[in-house]
């Protein structure tokens, strides 16, 4: 059995985009990383290899974060792995990042689309966090990923933005109720990011990219590595007194 040394973070949706950069940024801060992926095992394996090249431990698990029925078995598997390799079944930080986009006018959003947004972006976050409490070390932390769309509005994002607003409210409740265990809960809210999220809409559509850049004081849309370091910061002792807060990383868009 190995002696437990490093703190450990669990990141949902860590195989691509923002989650990938979060996982790697955490490793650069000296944390070992567990992360989930939905379907692309090859991409997940690449992230594992990159984290290992940094001298940290990493393992990836397949998980559909919209299906709470899978959470108990997933956490049991994670706990057994940690118990075998560290002597404890617990980890220190949970980063709820996994998600998908929806671009649909309010008047045309279907019940099925709304249910998908609820299950992925709110119910999944709520239930995974609840079920993870028995595995989360006292003095640890939770970072929920929201969006600038919880503060400002863009046509076509009513369901997505509303779910992120719900997550932000939930985070404040987590900070209040988990405070006695020394567990901090915070939100990171990215602005528009040039990744493959939403089919690469911000990255690949020049008109959208140009417009968003023009209304951002720093003059561009975000990149994945603009976000990962903020999440990693919240999982260090440097952020030990940051609790119940929303940190928007958006370059100042719509300020």
ChimeraX attribute file (.defattr): number of C-alpha atoms within 10 A of each C-alpha:
attribute: neighborCount
match mode: 1-to-1
recipient: residues
	/A:1	8
	/A:2	9
	/A:3	9
	/A:4	13
	/A:5	9
	/A:6	15
	/A:7	19
	/A:8	27
	/A:9	26
	/A:10	25
	/A:11	25
	/A:12	29
	/A:13	30
	/A:14	30
	/A:15	28
	/A:16	21
	/A:17	18
	/A:18	25
	/A:19	27
	/A:20	25
	/A:21	23
	/A:22	30
	/A:23	33
	/A:24	27
	/A:25	21
	/A:26	29
	/A:27	24
	/A:28	16
	/A:29	16
	/A:30	18
	/A:31	26
	/A:32	25
	/A:33	27
	/A:34	22
	/A:35	26
	/A:36	24
	/A:37	24
	/A:38	17
	/A:39	14
	/A:40	11
	/A:41	15
	/A:42	10
	/A:43	14
	/A:44	24
	/A:45	16
	/A:46	14
	/A:47	23
	/A:48	24
	/A:49	15
	/A:50	16
	/A:51	23
	/A:52	17
	/A:53	11
	/A:54	13
	/A:55	14
	/A:56	21
	/A:57	18
	/A:58	23
	/A:59	19
	/A:60	22
	/A:61	19
	/A:62	16
	/A:63	19
	/A:64	20
	/A:65	26
	/A:66	23
	/A:67	14
	/A:68	19
	/A:69	13
	/A:70	13
	/A:71	20
	/A:72	13
	/A:73	10
	/A:74	17
	/A:75	18
	/A:76	14
	/A:77	14
	/A:78	20
	/A:79	18
	/A:80	16
	/A:81	16
	/A:82	18
	/A:83	16
	/A:84	12
	/A:85	14
	/A:86	16
	/A:87	14
	/A:88	16
	/A:89	20
	/A:90	23
	/A:91	26
	/A:92	21
	/A:93	29
	/A:94	26
	/A:95	29
	/A:96	26
	/A:97	22
	/A:98	26
	/A:99	25
	/A:100	14
	/A:101	14
	/A:102	19
	/A:103	15
	/A:104	16
	/A:105	14
	/A:106	12
	/A:107	8
	/A:108	9
	/A:109	16
	/A:110	12
	/A:111	9
	/A:112	9
	/A:113	16
	/A:114	16
	/A:115	14
	/A:116	18
	/A:117	24
	/A:118	20
	/A:119	20
	/A:120	22
	/A:121	29
	/A:122	23
	/A:123	21
	/A:124	23
	/A:125	25
	/A:126	18
	/A:127	17
	/A:128	24
	/A:129	20
	/A:130	11
	/A:131	14
	/A:132	18
	/A:133	15
	/A:134	14
	/A:135	19
	/A:136	23
	/A:137	20
	/A:138	19
	/A:139	15
	/A:140	23
	/A:141	26
	/A:142	28
	/A:143	25
	/A:144	23
	/A:145	27
	/A:146	28
	/A:147	24
	/A:148	22
	/A:149	20
	/A:150	19
	/A:151	14
	/A:152	12
	/A:153	13
	/A:154	10
	/A:155	9
	/A:156	16
	/A:157	19
	/A:158	21
	/A:159	23
	/A:160	27
	/A:161	23
	/A:162	19
	/A:163	24
	/A:164	26
	/A:165	19
	/A:166	16
	/A:167	24
	/A:168	25
	/A:169	14
	/A:170	20
	/A:171	25
	/A:172	19
	/A:173	14
	/A:174	21
	/A:175	20
	/A:176	15
	/A:177	13
	/A:178	19
	/A:179	17
	/A:180	11
	/A:181	12
	/A:182	15
	/A:183	23
	/A:184	30
	/A:185	29
	/A:186	25
	/A:187	28
	/A:188	25
	/A:189	23
	/A:190	23
	/A:191	24
	/A:192	26
	/A:193	25
	/A:194	20
	/A:195	18
	/A:196	14
	/A:197	18
	/A:198	13
	/A:199	11
	/A:200	12
	/A:201	17
	/A:202	22
	/A:203	19
	/A:204	13
	/A:205	11
	/A:206	11
	/A:207	10
	/A:208	15
	/A:209	19
	/A:210	14
	/A:211	13
	/A:212	20
	/A:213	18
	/A:214	14
	/A:215	16
	/A:216	19
	/A:217	13
	/A:218	13
	/A:219	14
	/A:220	20
	/A:221	24
	/A:222	24
	/A:223	19
	/A:224	18
	/A:225	16
	/A:226	18
	/A:227	23
	/A:228	21
	/A:229	19
	/A:230	19
	/A:231	25
	/A:232	24
	/A:233	15
	/A:234	25
	/A:235	26
	/A:236	17
	/A:237	10
	/A:238	9
	/A:239	12
	/A:240	16
	/A:241	9
	/A:242	13
	/A:243	23
	/A:244	22
	/A:245	16
	/A:246	20
	/A:247	18
	/A:248	20
	/A:249	19
	/A:250	25
	/A:251	20
	/A:252	14
	/A:253	21
	/A:254	14
	/A:255	9
